[in-house]
Structures are given as C-alpha cells and as structure tokens.
Amino acid sequence: MAALVGAPAASARDAIVTSFDGTPISASFFPAEGLAPGQRAPTILETHGWGATRDKDQNSATLAPVGQVGLGPLRRAGFNVLTWDSRGFGESGGDVEVDSQDFEGRDVSALLDWLATQPEQQLDGAGDPRAGMTGASYAGGIELVAAAIDRRLDAIAPDIAWHSLLTALYRDDLVKGGWSAALAGLGIPTATALGVISPAGVQTGSLDPHITSALQEGLATGHLSAENRAWFESRGPGDELVSRIRIPTLLVQGTADTLFTPSEAIRNFELLKAGGAPVHMLWFCGGHGVCLTQGDNSRVETRVVAWLRRWLMDDHGADADPGFEWLADDGQWRSAPTWPMAPGPALTAQGSGTLTFSPADTASSGLAVAATPSPNAVNVAIPAPTQHVDAVGEPKLELDYRGTATDPRGYVFAQIVDEQRHLVLGNQVTPIAVTLDGLPHTVSRSLEGVAAAIDPGARYTLQIVGGSSVYGPVRSAGSVALARIRLSMPSVRR
C-alpha cells in the first residue's frame, strides 16, 4: 500500500500512499509531541489549500487570518498529524478533480488504510484508525466529502469550506469572476518542480478540463454551460453528501470571506443538525478576503483543538463551549447556545429609486474579491436602532421593479455599507437576477450572511448597484426603476 521513507517508531517520516486507481499520494507523518516508542495516539489529517502543497513543518504555527490550525498546536495537544499533497498538486500524481468523492474522497480512504498500519496510530478496531480532520479552504471541502463517504473518521473541523460550488462561485447563475480567475491562476501551474522531483517518480499533475473550460466561459459570458454547471455541482459536498454526515463537525467560517461566505456554513449547519450530527459553528473575521475591522482570531485555534480533543480523546473540557460563536464587526466575540438563534426585532428599511448601468460605467462596486461602496447606487438608509442590536445572519431583500436593457437577462447587486467606516459590511455583495423586459416584476432574495454590532447613532445604508467587480464586468446597458425596496436585517434576542 505504501513505500515508506525511513520509519523509526515515533519519528517523522514521508510516505507514498497508493490510492485506489494507482495514483501516488505524497504524505508526511508527524507523531504527537513527546510520543514514546510503543505509545499510540489519534491522528489529525490536514491537507492544503487550492494550488498549494502540504505542510512539512511539524512545528508550524496557526495562520490566524485564514483560520488554518498549525501542526505545532495539534501535536502539542497530543495528536499525530498526517499531511499530504492533494491529487494533482505538489508531489502527488493524478488530475485535480476539485474534492470529488470519487477521487480526492477515495484518496482520504487510502490514507486511512495506511494510517491503520502505523505503530503510533490508535485504533478503534481492525483497519479503523482513531482519526479526525481539519484544514482550510480546499482542505475544508475534502473533510466534508470524506466524512460523508468513510465512516472511520471520528470528527472534523472544516475551516472556510463551502457547501456548493454553485452557490459559492455561481450564485444566482452568475460566475464570481474575480475569484474564478484567481483560483484558476493558482491551480493551472500544477506541473511544478515538486512534481518533477517527486519520490514516486515524475508527476505532472493537471486540471480536469472542466476547470479551464468553465473559466473561459465565465470570463467571456458570466455564465456556465449545462455540462460545466453539472460538473461543478457534482463536486459537492452539497445537500446530498452533507446530509450523510453523522460525526461531530465544527464549522469555521470567515465573515470577511467573499469566496466561501458565511451563507455556505449556514446551509451546512442546517443539514448537519437535521441529520443528527453534533455540530457547532464559529465565525471569525478573515478567510478568503481581508478583515477590515478589528478582532482577535486566536479563538479559532482554541476551539478547533478543543473540539478534536473532545471527540477523539474524550476530553470534556470543552463541553460548555457554545453552539455558535461569532466575531462581530466591532471586534467583540459573542455567542449563543445554537443556530438559528432566538430572533429579536428585525431592522427594516424601505426606499425606491432608479438605477442606470452600462459596460462603460467605471463607478461599479468593488475590487475583484471584495465589495466597496459605490457612487452609482440607489441608496436606502437603514434606521439606527434605539439600543444595541446584534444583526447576525442573512438579510432578506425584496424588490418591486420594472426595467429595460440590451440584454433582458440582467443583474443588480445588493450590499450594506457602514457609512461611519466607509466600507461594505463583511466586504459582501450579492447578485440578484432581474428580468428587464419592460414589465413589472418582484424578486426576493437572501443576501450573503453578515455579523454586525449596531449601536444607536450607527449609519448603515443598503446599496443597490448596477455592477460589481466581484462578479466581473457589466455586460449590458439599461435602466431599472425600483418602485419599492424592502430590506429586513435579522437581529438576535439576547
């Protein structure tokens, strides 16, 4: 099953694990700190983000801005750690299949098979290692996939992962152009020097052709073909796989993450809870994006380590941890027993206005991966509350409108601006598909999840804009009369 490169008891070593289809997976094993020969411990599996390679530093620190827990804290907590180059990246062979259950998911099963044969590995039974997973982004996605297909895993803590690549990268049937270009740029050069010098022989990993095809379509039109849409939908985890997970899961998401937004974690949480899995959720300020407000993200490491010790070591020190914690935009951590939280009075706003847009408009919102306040917008002031309000969750928006455009299949975009700091809440913007055929229409949408701490005197504004760089260029010219705009921001009863 594996060719081992130097494997004395309780010492770090590299391995080549052969997966189900013969693909060599390059891995590194690091025993728990202080583990003596003959002792056994549970193992945490942790791979890397998209376009990266495995962590080979057994004492690496946590990357707080993205929530990636380091090998050092995990090993000091008593865990062995197994890292690997995901299929198609680094020293591993094969094609990148975007955390497919049929490929990367089965690679995890092969790694668990290998772990079960190691002298430092604690076992729950023959061929069944005591094991958990953590890791950020691409590493988070494979945790949700693997937990659905291999029951030997005992607990996971996916960080800044996604629910569906369609809702994450193709919300309301519009490609998230900025992030798509960035991810393709990171993933395409997979045949690197690392692959050439792989211990398994020369590995020239490549991307599944759907990835480059979808990039080309998205940049050209903003939309995907039916074939590429179905391919990305099959990469999950999605409703079907998440609904199958029964093991304890801690979902860690970033409020400033504009690639995999808090809404992705909300959907995963709802499905896990409905299926009976023990599940907690934590939102920090970071992820795929830049935190523009203050806050201490060290809570992420503390919670992830405690969660894994609780379920892999029967350490009950974290039993009192809340079901949901969030770092609001004022830099303060808050908590609730679970999600969804008991609702308080919603913050509501109403307005109207006319919006014009065209490809020549240079005043659209934002950067390629972050929304910014737009000078070309219909602005609706959100009345300040009379007392402090925690607005946490997905705002609800309803538009009554009529418009015309060179392409009747159009979009407007919604974002919430903190006027006092001149920034968009969480850097989040939501596309809203509209039909601009000259007839009256009504559309209702949930906006991307946010976490705001709103005090009396605060000034927040809903902006409806005609374009957002997060989703690429404006592709048509037109005008839309917004006869009635209704916003409801969720609040928490405390």
N, C-alpha and C positions, 0 to 999 in steps of 0.2 A: 504493500500500500504506500510506503514512503521510503525514500532514501534519506537517511539521517546523516547530518554532517556534525560529527563529534557530539556524543550524548552521554556524558557522565551524569550520574544521579545529581539532582538539584543544581544543575548548571544550565545557563542559557545556551541555546543551540538553534541552528537553522534546519529546516526540513523542506523536502519537496514532496508534497502530497498529491497523489494521482487521483483526479476526480473521476466521476462516473464514465466520462467519454474519453478518457486518456489524457485530458488536459493537465499539464503540470501546474500546481498551485504552490508558489513560493511562500513559505511561512517562517516565522520566528517564534520560539517558545521561551518564556521567561518565568522561572519558578518564583513563588512568593518570597518576599524578603525574609531571610532567616530560615527558610525551609531546609531541614536537615535531610541527609540521605535516608530513605525509608519512610519519611513523612509524606502525607498526601494532602492536597488542598483542592478546592473548587477552582475552576478556570474561567476567566472572562475572555471572550473572543472580541476583538476590535480590529476592524479594517479601517480604510482611509476614505477621504472624500474623493469626489469626482476628479479624475485626472492626476491624482496624487499617488503616493506609494506608501507602503506600510511603515509604521514606526518601529525603528530598530534600537531606540534608546530606552533601556529598561528603567531609567530614572527620569523619563520625560515628565515635564510639568503640564498641568491643565492649561489649555488655551481658553482663557475666560471669555474673550469676545465671541467665540463661536460655541462655547459650552463643551468642548472636547476634553474629556477627563484623561489626564496623563497616565502613563504606565506606572510612574512612581507612586502616586496615591493609591492606585489599585493594588500594587504589590505590597505596599506598607500596610494595607488593610487586610492582608492575608490571602490574596488571590494570586494564583498563577495567571499569566496573560499570554494569549496566543494572538499574534498579529499576522496578517497576510496581505499580499498583493492581489487585489480582486482581478478576476478573469479579464485578460486583455491589457492590464496595466502593469508597470514595473517589470519584475522578473517572471511573472506568470504568463502562461500561454493562453490561447483561445481568443475569441472575439468578445468585445464588450456587448453585453445584452441587456444592460440597464436593470440590474437586480431582478432578472426574470426568475420565477420559481422553477423553471425547467433547466436553468443553467447556474447562475450565481447561487440560487437557493440550494441546489444539489451539491454545489461546491462546499457549502457550510456543512452539509451532512457528511461529506467525505472528511472534512476537518474534525468533526465529532468522532467519526470512526477512528481516526488516527489518535485523537486525544485519549480515547478509551484504552489504548495500549501503552500509555506512558506511565513510568513508575511514580511520577509525582502527582498523578491525577486521582482525585477522589471519585469513587464510582457509586452510583445508585443501584447498579446491577450490571450483569454481564453486557459489555458493549455500550453502557449508558453512563457517560461521564456527568458528574455534577457541574453544570456549566450555565453561564449567563452571557449576555452580550451588551455592549454599549458602543458608542461611537456617533460621529456627527455626519449629517447630510447623506451622502451615498451610503455610508456605513449605517446610518439610521434606517434607511429604506430596506437594506438586506435583513436587518433584525426583524422587522415586521413580516417580511416574506418568510424567513426561515422559521420563525415561531409558529407560523400557520401550517408548515408542512413537516416539521420534525419535532415530535413531542418530547424528545430528550432534553430540549432546552428547558431551563427551570425559571428564568426571569430575564427580562430585558429592560433597557433604559435608553430607547432611541432618542437622539438629540437632533433637532432641526431637520426632521424627516418629513415625508409627505404622506398624504392619503391617496391621491390620484394624480398622475402626471397631467391628466386633462384639466382638473381644476387648478393645479399648481402652475402649469405652463400654458394652458389653453382655456382660460376662464371665459365663459360666455362665447366660446368658439372664436377667440382671438388670441393669436400667438403672443406670448410675452417676449417681444423681440429683443430687448436688451439682454435679458438673461439667457435666452436661447443662443445668441451669438457668443456670449461669454463662455457658456458651457461647452459649445462646440469647439471653440478655440482652445479650451483646456483639454478636451478629450481627444481631438483628432490626432495630435502628435504622440500616439501611444507606442510606436515602434522606436523606442529610445535606446540609448546606450545600455541602460539597465537590462533591457530585453536581450540585447546582443551578448551580454556577458552573464546571462542567467546560468546558475548552476545546472539547470535542466537542459542546457543547450540553447542555441539561438532562438529567441522568442520575438516575433514581430507581430505583436498584438494589433488588432484592427477593430474598427467600429462596425457594428451591424449597419448595413447600407441604409436602413430606415432613418438612422440618426442624421446623416448628411442630407438625405432627401428631404426630411422634414425641415431642416434648417433652410435649405434653398427655397422651399415652398413658403415658409414663414416670412423670410426676408422679402420675397417677391410679392406676396399677396396678403400676408397676415393670417392665412388660413391653411388647414391641412387637408390633404386628400383623404377620402374614406379609408383607404388602405393604411396610411400612416396614422390616422386617428385611432384605428382599431389596434395597431401595433403598440402604440403608447398606452392605450387603455389596458392592454394585456400585461403590461409591465407592473401593474399594481403598486402597492398592495391592494388598494381599492376595497370596496364593500365586501367582496367575496372572501378574500384572504383574511382581512382584519376580523371579520365575523367568526372565523375559525379559531382565533387565538384564545387560549384559556389560561395562559400563565401570567403571573404578575407583571404589569407593564407600567413604567414611569415614563410619561410623555413629556419631553423637554422641548419647548419651542421659543422662538425669539419674537418679541413684539415689534422689533425693527427689521424683521426678516421679510423681504419683499419677494423672495423666490418661493419659499415654503412658509406661508403666512400662518398666523395663529388659527385661522379657519381650518387649515389642514389638520391640526391637532384636535380641534373641537370635534370634527367628524370621526376621527379615530377613537377619541374618548367615548363618544356616544355608542359606537358599535361595540367596543370592548366592554363597556358597562352593561349593555343589553345582553351580551353573551355570557356574563357572569365572571369575567376575569377581574381579579383585583387590579385596580387602575388608579393612579394618581396623575396629576398634571401640574407642570410648573412652567411659567412664562418668565423669561429674563429679557434684558434689553441687549440684543445682539443678534447673532445668526448671520444669514446671508444679507448683509447690509451693514449700516453704521448706526450705532446708538448715538443719537443727538441730544439725549437728556442724561442726567446724572444717574448713577446707580452702581451698586456693588454686586457683581455676578458670581462671587465666590460661593454663594448658596448652591449653585448648580453642582459643584463637586461634592459638597457635603451631602446633598440629597441623593445623588446617584450612588455614591459609595454606601450610604446607609441603606438605601433600597436594596442593593445587591447583597449586602451582609444580612439583611432581614430575611431574604428568601433563599439564599444559598448557604448561610451559616446559622440560621435560626437565631440571629441576634435581634432581640426585640427592643433594642434601644430606640428605634425609630417608629415604634407603634403609635406614638402620639402625633406624628407628622400629619399635617392637614392633607385632605384630598386634592386641594387646589391652592397653589400659591402664585402670586404674580408680582412683578416689579413694575409699578405704575410709572407714568411719565414725570412724577415728582421725585423719583429715586427712592421711594419707600416700598419695602416689601409688605404685602398684605396677604391674608389667607382666608379660606372658607372651608367648611367641612367637606364639600364635594362640589362637583359641577353637574348640572347647572345650579347656580346659586339662587337663593331666595330673591326674587326681583323687588326692587324698590320702584318709586315713581319714575317713569321714563322722562328723559329730557326730549322735548319735542320742538320742532321748528317748521315753519311754513313760509313759502315765498313763491315767486314767479319771475319770469324774465325771458329774454330772447338771446339766443346764442348763435353766432355765426362762426364758421370754420372753413378752412381750405388748406391744401398742401403747402401753400405759401406762408401760412401762419407761423411766425417764428416765436410766438408767445405761448406755445403749448406748455404743458406742465412737465417739469422734472428732468432728471438725468436718466441714463439708460437703466439704472437699477434702483432709483429712488425718486419718489414724487416730491415736488417742491411747489410752493404757492404759485398760482398762475395769474398774470394780469388780465388774461382774456377768459373771463368766467362769469357765470351767473352766481352771485353770492347771496347766501341766506344766513343771516345771523342766528346763532343758537343762543337763546336767552340764558343768561347766567343764573345758576340756582341761588336760592336764599341761604343754603347751608351746604357744607361739603358733600360732594357726590362722587362715588366711585363708578365710573362708566366703563364697564368691562364686558366685552362680548362683541357681537356683530350688530352694528346699527342696521335699521331697516329703512329703506328708501322707496317711495312711490312717486312716479312722475305721470302727470297727465300732459300730453304733448301733441303737437302737430308740426310737421316739417317737410321740407323737400331737400333733395341733394342729387348730385350727379350719379351717385350710387344709392338706391333706396335702402340697401342693407348697410346701416351706419352704426356708429357708436358715439356715445358721450361717456364721460368719466367722472366719477364722484370721489371726492377727497375731503377730509376735515382738517382745517387749518387752525393751529394755535397762533392767534394773532399777536400775543404778547412776546412769543419767542420766534415768530415768523418762520414756522416750519409746519410741515404736514404731519399730523399725528401718526406716529409709527412709520413714517415715510410711505404709507399705504395708499394706493389708488385702485379703484375698482372699475372695470369696464362694464358698460350697460348697453346691450344691443338694442337698437331702436329701428323702427321701420319708418323711413322718411318718404312717404308716398303721397303727402298732402292730406291724408285723412287723420282724424283724431285717434289716439291710442293711449293706453295706460300700461305701464310696466312697473313691476315690483321686484326689488332685489335686496338680498342681504349684502352689506358691504364687508370688506375684509375686517377681521377681528382686531379690536384695539383695547388698550388699557390706559384710561385717563383718570387722573385725580383732579376734579374740577371744583374750585373754590368760588365763593361769592366774589364777583368782580372779574372772573375769568372771561376771556373773549375768544370764543371758538366760532368758526364760520364753515358752513358747508359750501363747497365749491362744485359746481357742475361745469366741466371744461370740455372743449371740443377735441382735445388731443392730449396724449401723454407719451413721453419718450420711453417710459417703461414698456409700453406696448408697441412702439415703433412709430413710423411717420403717419400723419393724417393722409388718407388716400382718396378723399373726395371733398368736394366743396358743397356747402349747403347752409341752411339756416333752420333752427328748430325753436318754436315758441313753446316755452314751458309754462302752461297755463296754471299749473298747480304743482308745487314741490312739497312733499311731506317727509320729514325725517324724524325717526324715533331712535334715540340712543339709549341702550339698556343701562340701568343702574342697579346697584346691589344694595339689598336691605342689610344693614349692619347694626 
